[in-house]
């Protein structure tokens, strides 16, 4: 609840996107992860996609080594596939977040259909949990998906905040307010059912406050915006400013 510090997980995928645009080894996402940790990130998130469009297998292995040495959780985002399950079982990251993934999308859009995919998802959750990883499911704030996450044995749900961010970007204040209410309701429900509550996708300096103020929120995972702002202000400054916005919202909420 609101008496705990709100954690910030930094997704470093798009440092790898920059590297891969030119080829070679620079900028190195692992160096970015180190800089994020030095700036106060509570965890590092990396999504190993089927097409390896940004993070690559060797990146993930080096990130795991770094995070273990710094006692910082690596949160591996992955699709619910046998290939990714086997990679996660071998890697043993402290956290795994199962997300929907489609080849044609630019980034993860929408939440995982846990209710419809229970028979595929539940065995993966069980295998990863028994292997020592804390499993999160990236879902919409919908009661059926929350209940399904519980039935799958997940420890955490991460609510998709992309639609909220898009509504604000489009100036649709009423829609954003409605989505925010759904996020608040979903957080209460998930917390009451024993799930830890995270939020992520599309969060910025301007829109993070109302999400950070949700009492049940334990962690925010933010990547693209922070990496983008780092181009102008540096990664350390971008992370510290995001933390300031989160902390200010938390203090106001408390």
Secondary structure, 3 states (H helix, E strand, C coil): CCCCCCEEEEECHHHHHHHHHHCCCCCCHHHHHHHHHHCCCCEEEEECCCCCCCCCHHHHHHHHHHHHHHCCEEEEEECCCHHHHHHHHHHCCCEEEECCCCCCCCCCCCCCCCCCCHHHHHHHHHHHHHCCCEEEEEECCCHHHHHHHHHHCCCEEEEECHHHHHHHHCCCHHHHHHHHHHHHHHHHHHHHCCCEEEEECCCCCCCHHHHHCCCCEEEEEECHHHHHHHHHHCHHHHHHHHHHHHHHHHHHHC
